[in-house]
Amino acid sequence: MIASVHGTVQAVRLDAAVVEVGGVGLLLHATPATLAGLRVGSTAQLATSLVVREDALTLFGFADGDEREVFEVVQTVSGVGPRLALAMLAVHTPDGLRRAVVDEDLKALQRVPGIGLKGAQRIVLELKDRIGVPASTSAPAAAVFGGDRRDQVVEALVGLGWNARAAGDAVATVLEGTEGPVAADEVAGVLRAALRTLGGGHG
């Protein structure tokens, strides 16, 4: 089991990053929020989860151990694999997912592409006693920023299953009336705000 990696970031893609550890480049799949905090040439330390399949070994990277824990817990739900678990964490923070489950907020769960009403009901039923309670009682506010990373958010939405036009319209709605540069850690907030704008159905 590879519990964490510490090394130099060699590349950052839309859905993954390459981190060099001991002369070996490891491909780590991660959420847009985690990837937004990485810079090529900088040192990174990520909590990791290795998913073993008959035909592949896939490494997933996380900003912290809490995100990894939620990633692994949600996969205990029937029908939820690592890709869907990662999509859930792209849409919601770990505490946001806990809050949705504890509050039985089916609409919040259905904002994740690939989760319908029955899937959301199953997640609540199977996780309510296992996922824990959110550390805070209030949801984090979505960040506001200008358009210099608009394309990154649009691409992330497309990667999650939305079409480019719907994704672009949603991001434009979120960014309307805002100005100024975007900080790396604000991308996730805009992504979540855009997902709330898109709602539960694909465009």
C-alpha positions as CSV (number, residue, x, y, z in Angstrom):
1,M,0.0,0.0,0.0
2,I,1.4,3.4,-1.0
3,A,0.1,5.8,1.7
4,S,1.7,9.0,0.5
5,V,4.2,10.4,-2.0
6,H,6.7,13.2,-1.6
7,G,8.6,14.5,-4.6
8,T,9.0,17.0,-7.4
9,V,6.0,17.8,-9.6
10,Q,7.0,17.0,-13.2
11,A,3.7,17.6,-15.0
12,V,0.1,18.7,-14.2
13,R,-2.7,17.6,-16.5
14,L,-6.4,18.1,-16.4
15,D,-7.1,15.0,-14.3
16,A,-3.7,13.9,-13.0
17,A,-0.2,14.9,-12.1
18,V,3.2,13.3,-12.4
19,V,5.3,13.4,-9.3
20,E,8.9,12.2,-9.4
21,V,9.9,10.1,-6.4
22,G,13.3,8.5,-6.2
23,G,13.9,9.0,-9.9
24,V,10.5,7.4,-10.8
25,G,7.6,9.4,-12.2
26,L,4.3,8.4,-10.5
27,L,1.0,9.3,-12.3
28,L,-1.5,10.4,-9.7
29,H,-5.2,11.0,-10.6
30,A,-6.6,13.8,-8.5
31,T,-9.4,16.3,-8.2
32,P,-9.2,19.8,-9.9
33,A,-8.8,21.3,-6.4
34,T,-5.8,19.2,-5.6
35,L,-4.3,19.7,-9.0
36,A,-4.8,23.5,-8.8
37,G,-2.4,23.6,-5.8
38,L,0.4,21.9,-7.7
39,R,3.1,23.7,-9.6
40,V,5.6,22.1,-12.0
41,G,9.1,22.1,-10.5
42,S,7.8,22.5,-6.9
43,T,7.8,19.8,-4.2
44,A,4.5,18.2,-3.3
45,Q,3.4,15.8,-0.7
46,L,0.1,14.0,-1.3
47,A,-1.8,11.4,0.6
48,T,-2.5,8.5,-1.8
49,S,-4.7,5.5,-2.4
50,L,-3.7,2.6,-4.7
51,V,-6.5,0.9,-6.5
52,V,-5.6,-2.6,-7.7
53,R,-7.5,-4.2,-10.6
54,E,-6.7,-7.2,-12.6
55,D,-5.6,-5.1,-15.6
56,A,-4.2,-2.0,-13.9
57,L,-2.7,-0.4,-10.8
58,T,-4.1,3.2,-10.4
59,L,-2.7,5.7,-7.9
60,F,-5.0,8.5,-6.7
61,G,-3.6,11.6,-4.9
62,F,-5.2,13.8,-2.3
63,A,-4.5,17.1,-0.6
64,D,-4.8,15.4,2.8
65,G,-5.6,12.2,4.6
66,D,-9.2,13.3,5.2
67,E,-9.9,13.5,1.5
68,R,-8.4,10.1,1.0
69,E,-10.5,8.6,3.8
70,V,-13.7,9.9,2.3
71,F,-12.6,8.6,-1.2
72,E,-12.1,5.1,0.2
73,V,-15.3,5.1,2.3
74,V,-17.6,6.1,-0.5
75,Q,-16.3,3.2,-2.6
76,T,-17.9,0.8,-0.1
77,V,-21.2,1.8,-1.6
78,S,-22.4,-0.7,-4.2
79,G,-21.9,0.8,-7.7
80,V,-19.4,3.4,-6.6
81,G,-15.9,2.9,-8.1
82,P,-12.8,5.1,-7.8
83,R,-13.7,7.3,-10.8
84,L,-17.1,8.1,-9.4
85,A,-15.6,8.6,-5.9
86,L,-13.1,11.1,-7.4
87,A,-15.9,12.9,-9.2
88,M,-17.8,13.2,-5.9
89,L,-14.8,14.9,-4.3
90,A,-14.4,17.1,-7.3
91,V,-17.9,18.4,-6.7
92,H,-18.0,18.4,-2.9
93,T,-15.4,18.9,-0.2
94,P,-15.1,15.9,2.2
95,D,-17.2,17.8,4.8
96,G,-19.6,18.8,2.0
97,L,-20.2,15.1,1.2
98,R,-20.6,14.3,4.9
99,R,-23.1,17.1,5.2
100,A,-25.1,15.9,2.1
101,V,-25.2,12.3,3.5
102,V,-26.1,13.3,7.1
103,D,-28.8,15.8,5.9
104,E,-30.0,13.3,3.3
105,D,-29.6,16.0,0.7
106,L,-30.2,13.9,-2.4
107,K,-30.1,17.0,-4.8
108,A,-26.6,17.8,-3.6
109,L,-25.5,14.2,-4.3
110,Q,-27.1,14.3,-7.7
111,R,-25.0,17.2,-8.7
112,V,-22.2,14.7,-9.3
113,P,-22.3,13.4,-12.9
114,G,-23.2,9.7,-12.9
115,I,-25.3,9.8,-9.7
116,G,-29.1,9.7,-10.2
117,L,-31.9,9.7,-7.6
118,K,-31.6,5.9,-6.8
119,G,-27.8,6.2,-6.5
120,A,-28.1,9.2,-4.2
121,Q,-30.6,7.3,-2.0
122,R,-28.3,4.3,-1.9
123,I,-25.3,6.4,-0.9
124,V,-27.3,8.0,2.0
125,L,-28.6,4.6,3.1
126,E,-25.2,2.9,3.0
127,L,-23.0,5.7,4.3
128,K,-25.0,7.5,6.9
129,D,-23.5,5.5,9.8
130,R,-20.0,5.3,8.3
131,I,-19.0,8.6,6.7
132,G,-18.9,10.6,9.9
133,V,-20.2,14.1,10.7
134,P,-18.9,17.3,9.1
135,A,-16.4,19.3,11.2
136,S,-18.2,22.5,10.6
137,T,-21.9,23.3,10.5
138,S,-21.7,25.9,7.7
139,A,-20.9,25.1,4.0
140,P,-17.8,26.9,2.7
141,A,-18.6,29.9,0.4
142,A,-17.7,29.6,-3.2
143,A,-14.7,31.8,-4.2
144,V,-15.1,34.5,-6.8
145,F,-12.5,35.3,-9.4
146,G,-11.8,36.7,-12.8
147,G,-11.5,34.8,-16.1
148,D,-7.8,34.0,-16.4
149,R,-8.5,30.4,-15.3
150,R,-11.9,30.1,-16.9
151,D,-10.7,27.5,-19.4
152,Q,-9.3,25.3,-16.6
153,V,-12.7,25.2,-14.9
154,V,-14.6,24.6,-18.2
155,E,-12.2,21.7,-19.0
156,A,-12.7,20.2,-15.5
157,L,-16.5,20.3,-16.0
158,V,-16.1,18.6,-19.4
159,G,-13.9,16.0,-17.8
160,L,-16.7,15.4,-15.3
161,G,-19.2,14.7,-18.0
162,W,-20.8,18.0,-19.1
163,N,-20.6,19.3,-22.7
164,A,-18.4,22.3,-23.5
165,R,-21.2,24.7,-24.2
166,A,-23.1,24.0,-21.0
167,A,-19.9,24.1,-19.0
168,G,-18.9,27.4,-20.6
169,D,-22.3,29.0,-19.9
170,A,-22.2,27.8,-16.3
171,V,-18.8,29.3,-15.7
172,A,-19.8,32.5,-17.4
173,T,-22.8,32.8,-15.0
174,V,-20.6,32.3,-12.0
175,L,-18.0,34.8,-13.2
176,E,-20.4,37.4,-14.3
177,G,-19.6,40.8,-12.8
178,T,-16.3,39.6,-11.2
179,E,-12.8,40.8,-12.0
180,G,-9.2,40.4,-10.9
181,P,-6.8,37.4,-11.0
182,V,-7.6,34.0,-9.6
183,A,-5.6,32.3,-6.9
184,A,-4.8,28.6,-7.3
185,D,-7.0,27.6,-4.4
186,E,-10.0,29.4,-5.7
187,V,-10.5,27.2,-8.8
188,A,-12.3,24.6,-6.8
189,G,-14.8,27.1,-5.4
190,V,-15.7,28.3,-8.8
191,L,-16.0,24.7,-10.0
192,R,-18.4,23.9,-7.3
193,A,-20.4,27.1,-7.9
194,A,-20.6,26.2,-11.6
195,L,-21.8,22.7,-10.7
196,R,-24.5,24.2,-8.6
197,T,-25.5,26.3,-11.6
198,L,-25.6,23.3,-13.8
199,G,-27.8,21.3,-11.4
200,G,-28.3,17.6,-11.6
201,G,-28.7,17.0,-15.3
202,H,-26.2,16.9,-18.1
203,G,-26.2,19.4,-20.9
